[in-house]
Amino acid sequence: MFIHIGHDTVIIDKEIIGVFDMENTTVMKKTIDFLNNAEKNCQVKNVAPYELPKSFIVCQEPKGKVIYISPISVGTILKRIDAARKANY
């Protein structure tokens, strides 16, 4: 199923590796290094460049790893994933 993560961007729930809170995780050096390396490798897509980022979603897509920066909170994204997965059953 498709999960809306901000503006007109949707991702496939089965491609999601993890959903992370931007405020809590970016205080750790490893997370900052991970995001910086991903950006250097053109793997980061900011789906709402003019809004405050609240989360980032790591996905394994057919073309490779992609990190989406989203203005939607982790809680809301997780609820959407849960609802999509329940709808599949």
C-alpha positions as CSV (number, residue, x, y, z in Angstrom):
1,M,0.0,0.0,0.0
2,F,1.0,3.6,-0.5
3,I,1.8,5.8,2.5
4,H,1.5,9.6,2.2
5,I,4.6,11.3,3.8
6,G,4.1,14.9,2.8
7,H,2.8,17.2,0.1
8,D,2.3,15.0,-3.0
9,T,4.8,12.3,-2.0
10,V,3.8,8.7,-1.4
11,I,6.0,5.6,-0.7
12,I,5.3,1.9,-0.7
13,D,5.0,0.5,2.8
14,K,7.0,-2.7,2.0
15,E,10.0,-0.6,1.0
16,I,10.2,1.2,4.4
17,I,13.2,0.1,6.6
18,G,12.6,2.6,9.4
19,V,10.9,5.8,10.5
20,F,12.9,8.1,12.7
21,D,12.1,11.3,14.7
22,M,14.3,14.1,13.4
23,E,14.6,16.0,16.7
24,N,15.5,13.0,18.9
25,T,17.9,11.2,16.5
26,T,19.9,14.0,15.0
27,V,21.6,14.7,18.3
28,M,23.7,11.5,17.8
29,K,26.9,11.8,15.7
30,K,26.2,8.5,13.9
31,T,22.8,9.7,12.7
32,I,24.3,13.0,11.5
33,D,27.0,11.1,9.7
34,F,24.5,8.8,8.2
35,L,22.3,11.6,6.8
36,N,25.4,13.6,5.6
37,N,26.7,10.6,3.7
38,A,23.3,9.9,2.2
39,E,23.1,13.5,1.1
40,K,26.5,13.3,-0.5
41,N,25.4,10.2,-2.4
42,C,22.2,11.9,-3.6
43,Q,20.0,9.5,-1.6
44,V,18.1,12.2,0.3
45,K,14.8,13.6,-0.9
46,N,13.3,16.5,1.1
47,V,9.5,16.3,0.4
48,A,8.8,19.6,2.2
49,P,11.7,22.0,1.8
50,Y,9.9,25.0,3.2
51,E,8.5,23.2,6.3
52,L,10.2,22.1,9.5
53,P,11.3,18.5,9.2
54,K,9.8,16.2,11.8
55,S,10.9,12.8,10.6
56,F,13.0,10.9,8.1
57,I,12.1,7.6,6.5
58,V,14.7,5.2,5.2
59,C,13.5,3.1,2.3
60,Q,15.0,0.4,0.2
61,E,13.6,1.0,-3.3
62,P,14.5,-1.0,-6.5
63,K,17.0,1.7,-7.5
64,G,18.6,1.7,-4.0
65,K,18.4,3.3,-0.6
66,V,16.4,6.6,-0.3
67,I,16.0,8.8,2.7
68,Y,12.9,11.0,2.7
69,I,12.8,14.1,5.0
70,S,9.2,14.7,6.0
71,P,7.2,17.4,7.8
72,I,4.9,14.7,9.2
73,S,5.5,13.3,12.6
74,V,6.7,9.7,13.3
75,G,3.4,8.9,15.1
76,T,1.3,10.0,12.2
77,I,3.4,8.0,9.7
78,L,3.3,4.9,11.8
79,K,-0.5,5.2,12.1
80,R,-0.7,5.4,8.3
81,I,1.6,2.3,7.9
82,D,-0.5,0.4,10.4
83,A,-3.8,1.4,8.7
84,A,-2.4,0.4,5.3
85,R,-1.2,-3.0,6.5
86,K,-4.6,-3.7,8.2
87,A,-6.3,-2.8,5.0
88,N,-4.2,-5.4,3.1
89,Y,-5.5,-8.3,5.3
